[in-house]
Amino acid sequence: MAKRAGAALDLGLVRDLTLPHLDAAYNLARWLMESDQDAADVVHTAFLRAARYVHTYAGGNARAWWLSIVRNCCLATFSARRRHEVSLDALDGEDGRAGEDLTHDLESQLHLSQCAALVMKELQNLPLEFREVLVLRELEDCSYREIADILSVPIGTVMSRLARARGLMKKALAATTEHGHEL
């Protein structure tokens, strides 16, 4: 019976550490996995892993601890796919967010939608190491220290990857606009 009480306490701790950052975890997984379903699966797996290894949490930044687990689950999923030679390409199509009512002007909505789709496409085309730093910094507003902790790399590496990622995005978007797409 004592073991059950301890397990319940651990589950409560896992909830306290992860749930405040669940949206960030899903967003990171979505951008790394490039699929809503795969992202949901990875976050679920990460939660189970966090529950199993909550005893390793040494205090400090819970968000960085949790996002590290999510990232590692993403990488493990990629590795497993390569090992089993399973190809699960994401389906092309709209994700439903393009139609948000940002303005009543249909022409402006269409332009914003096209711009967002181009940015998302180019972000998804970035190599994983650059895509993950951009998502963590620009979409999840993580500090350089948090990103370094999540990725287990020095802050200098975070800064250089971020600079490189931004440069690649800028170059890709410039090339896209040169080929007839307007931002």
Beta strands, then each sheet from edge to edge (+ up, - down):
end
